[in-house]
Amino acid sequence: MVTFGEVARQVKTKVNPADTDLDRYVRLEHLDPESLQIRRWGVPEDVTGEKIVVRKGDIIFGKRRAYQRKVAIADFDCICSAHAMVLQPKEDVIIKGIFPFFLQSDRFMNRAVQISVGGLSPTINWKDLARQEFPLPPIDEQRRIAEILWAAEDVIVKNEGFVAEVEHYKQLMLRDLFSKGIGHEEFQKVEKVGLVPVEWEINTLNGISQSIKNGIYKQDEFYGRGYPSARMYNIQNGKINLEGAPLLDVTEQELEDYGLKCGDILINRVNSVDLIGKAGIVPHGLGPITYESKNIRIRLKINKVHPPFIGYFTQTDRYFIQIMMRTKSAIGQATINQNDLERLIVPLPPLPEQRQIAAILSSIDDAIAAARASVEASKALKMRLINQLLSPSAGDDA
């Protein structure tokens, strides 16, 4: 048994962002839960106030809201948010190769959550963490365990790389299919859209829709019972996912007026600038559901358009460029109104070609989903290995 203070040291070197020559700033939002990789970052010019200096090889641990399980290895020098701890292993007690996995273990994370203090944003105090005790294998055994866990981590990284490749391929196909179509040789230039086949019709979102309607607004007392109500965060990967959607008490008439049906497109009309216009199609089999007022429902004319084709159109640069042109921004929030959405230009192939394009992109989505499932399976295996090899009987701390 060792205390955390015997295992790790906390880096406390701080710097004013305006005075550093480091060119990357990592905040907790840049870290992905249960991932050791840092894939995105900002710049020091984005922030003010003292930040922590991070050197290549240091560990960034999210001490604020530890339940998010954010631990990452810095593979570059940077500065990071003061809502993180920057940690280094004491290598006479714990080897460098096993330290990040130790921090990812259920035993460590459960204890970190238990000792966090505060209400909305619980935070860990170093002194409290430093005196917590944990079991630790001998150094030789740590080396053997590290080999196993890094092999599992390598599988995850390779699978995540494959996901990124397929997602990039999808973006290329979206660009080509919505500009060149399938089998066309003659093209026309359309204002605000660019080149499209001459055989395609140029329409508006209003022209291809039965109805365009803002969502329902009700007081807090109506939540907690009734039907699921889709919110902004329920628009995921181009589809509506009801995980975590609240229940909303509505009348039968309100359900009729504000209900979602298979093939409807839901667009986020109020959000941050980078999320405004985010859209998803309602898949088959969700049952009776409503949608909240910060979203807008597009019910399409199915004799004119194939709904999945329009769903994919809302993932293209051509769609988002038009959204940005019509978005009104205020401090911390952007909006787009119904009239502006109705005027969005939609290049429209004949129905058979719409179905072909949607089928091609759907097959790519299936490949992405399978690759993501492989990543999640690999992560689950790694966590089982961590808990079996580093923190047996971790449930004792729960």
C-alpha positions as a printed Julia matrix, in Angstrom:
398×3 Matrix{Float64}:
   0.0    0.0     0.0
   1.29   3.45   -0.95
  -0.1    6.94   -0.65
  -0.67   8.91   -3.82
   1.87  11.44   -2.61
   4.45   8.64   -2.59
   3.5    7.71   -6.16
   3.25  11.12   -7.84
   4.38  14.72   -7.65
   2.28  17.69   -8.68
   3.75  20.2   -11.13
   3.04  23.7    -9.86
   4.99  25.87  -12.31
   2.68  28.6   -13.6
   2.96  31.23  -16.29
   0.94  34.12  -17.66
  -0.21  33.17  -21.2
   0.97  36.56  -22.48
   4.51  35.88  -21.25
   5.13  32.37  -22.59
   6.65  31.18  -25.84
   4.59  27.97  -25.64
   2.05  27.96  -28.47
  -0.6   25.45  -27.27
  -3.21  25.73  -24.54
  -5.07  22.63  -23.32
  -8.29  23.01  -21.37
 -10.45  20.22  -19.93
 -12.85  20.51  -22.89
  -9.98  19.43  -25.14
  -9.64  16.09  -23.31
 -11.81  13.11  -24.19
 -13.09  10.89  -21.36
 -11.12   7.65  -20.97
  -8.66   8.6   -23.72
  -4.95   9.15  -23.15
  -4.58  11.09  -26.42
  -4.77  14.88  -26.8
  -6.25  15.55  -30.23
  -7.13  19.23  -30.05
  -6.06  22.39  -28.25
  -6.31  26.15  -28.3
  -3.71  28.9   -28.17
  -2.51  30.99  -25.19
  -4.05  34.09  -26.76
  -7.47  32.54  -26.01
  -7.09  32.94  -22.24
  -5.96  35.2   -19.42
  -4.78  34.46  -15.9
  -2.01  32.14  -14.79
  -1.92  28.65  -16.31
   0.13  25.54  -15.53
   3.23  24.7   -17.55
   3.15  21.19  -19.03
   6.2   19.43  -20.45
   6.17  16.54  -22.9
   5.49  13.32  -21.01
   3.59  14.95  -18.14
   0.12  13.7   -17.26
  -2.87  16.07  -17.33
  -5.6   14.95  -14.94
  -8.96  16.71  -14.76
  -9.34  17.48  -11.05
 -12.59  19.35  -11.69
 -15.56  17.02  -12.28
 -13.35  13.95  -11.88
 -16.33  11.73  -12.75
 -15.66  12.68  -16.4
 -12.53  10.47  -16.18
 -10.18  12.78  -18.08
  -6.53  11.7   -18.05
  -4.13  12.38  -20.93
  -0.43  12.15  -21.73
   1.05  15.37  -23.09
   3.12  14.56  -26.18
   4.13  18.21  -26.57
   5.02  21.16  -24.35
   2.04  23.41  -23.59
   0.13  25.26  -20.89
  -3.08  23.91  -19.39
  -6.1   24.96  -17.39
  -5.83  25.37  -13.63
  -8.86  23.03  -13.43
  -6.38  20.22  -14.13
  -3.55  18.7   -12.14
  -0.26  18.18  -13.93
   1.36  15.05  -12.55
   4.67  13.21  -12.83
   5.35   9.69  -11.5
   7.96   9.06   -8.83
   9.75   6.38  -10.8
  11.37   4.69   -7.83
   7.83   3.7    -6.76
   5.83   3.5    -9.99
   7.22   3.18  -13.53
   6.37   5.86  -16.06
   4.78   3.35  -18.43
   2.11   2.25  -15.98
   1.32   5.57  -14.3
  -1.39   6.78  -16.73
  -3.21   3.43  -16.5
  -3.07   3.61  -12.71
  -4.87   6.98  -12.98
  -7.5    5.44  -15.27
  -8.27   2.56  -12.91
 -11.69   2.37  -11.26
 -10.07   2.28   -7.82
  -8.29   5.59   -8.38
 -11.2    7.28  -10.18
 -13.78   6.17   -7.6
 -11.6    7.55   -4.81
 -11.03  10.8    -6.72
 -14.78  11.3    -7.05
 -15.34  10.49   -3.37
 -12.91  13.12   -2.12
 -14.04  15.86   -4.55
 -15.59  18.88   -2.83
 -18.03  21.48   -4.1
 -21.51  21.57   -5.57
 -21.92  22.14   -9.32
 -18.23  21.69  -10.14
 -16.71  19.34   -7.53
 -12.91  19.64   -7.39
 -10.08  17.61   -5.85
  -7.67  19.13   -3.34
  -4.08  17.93   -3.75
  -3.53  17.47   -0.02
  -6.59  15.21    0.21
  -5.5   13.2    -2.83
  -1.89  12.91   -1.71
  -2.81  11.01    1.47
  -5.09   8.45   -0.21
  -3.73   4.89   -0.09
  -3.66   2.46   -3.03
  -2.24  -1.02   -3.61
   0.65  -1.14   -6.07
   2.49  -4.16   -7.53
   6.29  -4.47   -7.3
   8.35  -2.75  -10.02
   9.08  -5.95  -11.98
   5.4   -6.83  -12.09
   4.57  -3.26  -13.1
   6.78  -3.68  -16.16
   4.98  -6.85  -17.23
   1.57  -5.24  -16.69
   2.63  -2.15  -18.63
   3.49  -4.27  -21.69
   0.01  -5.78  -21.66
  -1.78  -2.48  -21.18
   0.23  -0.63  -23.84
  -0.57  -3.42  -26.29
  -4.27  -2.85  -25.54
  -3.78   0.93  -25.89
  -2.11   0.45  -29.29
  -5.17  -1.45  -30.53
  -7.4    1.44  -29.42
  -5.23   4.04  -31.15
  -5.19   2.03  -34.4
  -8.97   1.58  -34.3
  -9.47   5.28  -33.61
  -7.18   6.07  -36.53
  -9.34   3.89  -38.79
 -12.47   5.73  -37.6
 -10.81   9.05  -38.46
  -9.86   7.76  -41.92
 -13.39   6.58  -42.7
 -14.88   9.83  -41.42
 -12.48  11.78  -43.66
 -13.5    9.59  -46.6
 -17.14  10.37  -45.85
 -16.42  14.11  -45.98
 -14.78  13.67  -49.39
 -17.78  11.69  -50.64
 -20.21  14.29  -49.29
 -18.33  16.98  -51.2
 -18.21  15.03  -54.45
 -21.72  13.56  -54.42
 -23.39  16.91  -53.65
 -21.4   18.75  -56.34
 -20.89  16.18  -59.1
 -23.7   13.71  -58.43
 -23.52  10.31  -60.12
 -22.6   10.02  -63.8
 -22.99  13.68  -64.84
 -20.83  15.52  -67.37
 -22.37  19.0   -67.59
 -22.52  21.4   -64.65
 -23.92  24.82  -63.8
 -22.77  27.35  -61.21
 -25.41  28.26  -58.64
 -25.03  31.32  -56.42
 -24.28  30.45  -52.75
 -23.98  26.76  -53.71
 -21.34  26.35  -56.42
 -21.22  23.8   -59.23
 -24.02  21.24  -59.6
 -25.16  19.03  -62.49
 -27.37  20.87  -65.0
 -30.0   18.13  -64.62
 -30.52  18.97  -60.95
 -33.36  21.18  -59.79
 -32.53  24.19  -57.63
 -35.08  24.53  -54.85
 -35.38  25.94  -51.33
 -35.91  24.18  -48.02
 -39.39  25.67  -47.94
 -40.12  24.39  -51.44
 -39.4   20.77  -50.51
 -41.16  20.83  -47.13
 -44.74  20.12  -46.05
 -44.14  22.21  -42.93
 -41.38  23.96  -40.99
 -42.23  24.44  -37.31
 -40.48  25.62  -34.15
 -40.58  23.28  -31.14
 -42.74  23.41  -28.05
 -41.94  25.47  -24.94
 -43.37  24.47  -21.56
 -42.6   25.36  -17.96
 -40.4   23.12  -15.76
 -43.45  21.72  -13.95
 -44.42  19.79  -17.12
 -41.14  17.84  -17.21
 -40.56  14.43  -15.66
 -43.56  12.59  -17.12
 -45.12  12.0   -20.52
 -43.25  11.57  -23.82
 -39.53  11.96  -24.6
 -38.68  15.47  -25.83
 -35.66  15.87  -28.1
 -33.22  18.6   -27.1
 -30.1   20.01  -28.76
 -27.84  17.27  -27.41
 -30.12  14.55  -28.81
 -28.94  15.46  -32.34
 -25.94  13.14  -32.72
 -24.04  11.97  -35.8
 -26.79  13.12  -38.16
 -29.58  11.29  -36.34
 -31.89  11.77  -33.37
 -30.73   9.77  -30.34
 -33.11   9.93  -27.37
 -30.56   8.85  -24.74
 -30.97  11.25  -21.84
 -33.96  13.04  -23.37
 -36.35  14.34  -20.67
 -40.01  13.36  -20.47
 -42.51  16.13  -21.23
 -46.2   16.16  -20.35
 -48.13  17.21  -23.46
 -51.75  17.01  -24.58
 -52.8   14.85  -27.51
 -53.17  17.99  -29.63
 -49.68  19.2   -28.66
 -48.28  15.79  -29.54
 -49.98  16.08  -32.92
 -48.66  19.62  -33.47
 -45.14  19.11  -32.07
 -44.56  15.4   -32.64
 -41.69  13.93  -34.64
 -42.17  11.25  -37.28
 -39.74   8.99  -39.1
 -38.0   11.03  -41.83
 -38.45  14.43  -40.15
 -35.32  16.59  -39.99
 -34.62  18.36  -36.7
 -32.35  21.44  -36.86
 -30.81  23.23  -33.91
 -31.7   26.93  -34.31
 -30.26  28.35  -31.05
 -26.78  27.42  -29.85
 -23.11  28.4   -29.91
 -21.8   29.47  -33.3
 -20.04  26.15  -33.92
 -23.21  24.11  -33.27
 -25.9   26.26  -34.87
 -27.64  24.43  -37.7
 -26.66  20.99  -36.43
 -29.26  18.62  -37.84
 -30.45  15.04  -37.51
 -33.01  12.8   -39.15
 -35.6   10.92  -37.09
 -34.98   7.19  -37.61
 -37.61   4.48  -37.71
 -38.96   3.08  -34.45
 -38.52   5.91  -31.93
 -42.24   6.04  -31.03
 -44.19   9.16  -29.97
 -41.75  12.0   -29.24
 -41.77  15.8   -29.17
 -39.02  18.38  -29.57
 -38.08  21.51  -27.65
 -38.28  25.13  -28.74
 -34.57  25.57  -29.54
 -35.0   23.13  -32.41
 -37.04  23.41  -35.58
 -38.76  20.55  -37.41
 -38.63  20.09  -41.17
 -41.33  17.75  -42.48
 -40.48  16.93  -46.09
 -42.6   16.29  -49.17
 -41.8   12.62  -49.63
 -43.18  12.61  -53.2
 -40.44  15.13  -54.06
 -37.5   14.26  -51.83
 -35.94  11.22  -50.2
 -35.55  12.26  -46.5
 -32.14  10.58  -45.96
 -30.78  12.58  -48.91
 -31.77  15.83  -47.18
 -30.38  14.47  -43.92
 -26.99  14.06  -45.63
 -27.29  17.48  -47.29
 -27.4   19.01  -43.79
 -23.95  17.52  -43.17
 -22.32  19.25  -46.14
 -20.22  22.4   -46.25
 -22.75  23.85  -48.71
 -25.43  23.64  -46.06
 -23.3   25.05  -43.21
 -21.98  27.95  -45.3
 -25.57  29.02  -45.92
 -26.39  28.6   -42.23
 -23.45  30.82  -41.26
 -24.5   33.47  -43.78
 -27.94  33.69  -42.17
 -26.97  33.27  -38.51
 -27.33  36.18  -36.11
 -24.77  36.13  -33.3
 -24.9   37.61  -29.83
 -22.6   37.16  -26.84
 -22.13  33.42  -26.38
 -25.11  32.46  -28.55
 -26.18  32.32  -32.18
 -29.67  32.01  -33.7
 -31.22  31.38  -37.06
 -34.91  32.04  -37.6
 -37.51  30.1   -39.55
 -37.69  32.56  -42.45
 -33.95  32.32  -43.04
 -34.04  28.52  -42.9
 -36.88  28.42  -45.4
 -34.74  30.3   -47.94
 -31.83  27.83  -47.8
 -30.98  26.67  -51.32
 -31.14  22.91  -51.87
 -29.67  21.34  -55.06
 -32.05  18.49  -55.83
 -31.33  15.49  -58.09
 -34.16  13.29  -59.42
 -35.54  10.92  -56.78
 -33.7    7.8   -58.04
 -30.35   9.63  -57.81
 -31.23  10.96  -54.36
 -31.76   7.37  -53.22
 -28.45   6.27  -54.77
 -26.5    9.05  -53.08
 -28.14   8.36  -49.72
 -27.42   4.62  -50.06
 -23.7    5.24  -50.74
 -23.38   7.52  -47.72
 -25.42   5.16  -45.55
 -22.99   2.32  -46.31
 -20.11   4.59  -45.19
 -22.03   5.41  -42.0
 -22.42   1.68  -41.35
 -18.65   1.27  -41.65
 -18.1    4.2   -39.26
 -20.56   2.72  -36.75
 -18.82  -0.66  -36.9
 -15.42   1.0   -36.43
 -16.68   3.02  -33.46
 -18.11  -0.15  -31.93
 -14.69  -1.75  -32.29
 -13.11   1.2   -30.51
 -15.59   0.95  -27.65
 -15.02  -2.81  -27.36
 -11.25  -2.24  -27.25
 -11.66   0.42  -24.56
 -13.87  -1.9   -22.5
 -11.25  -4.67  -22.76
  -8.49  -2.29  -21.69
 -10.49  -1.15  -18.66
 -11.13  -4.76  -17.63
  -7.41  -5.43  -17.86
  -6.54  -2.31  -15.87
  -8.95  -3.23  -13.1
  -7.91  -6.89  -12.99
  -4.18  -6.16  -13.04
  -3.92  -2.9   -11.1
  -6.95  -2.59   -8.87
  -8.5   -5.95   -8.01
 -11.59  -5.71   -5.82
 -12.0   -2.05   -6.87
 -15.66  -2.37   -5.92
 -14.56  -2.2    -2.26
 -14.11   1.56   -2.74
 -17.5    2.11   -4.36
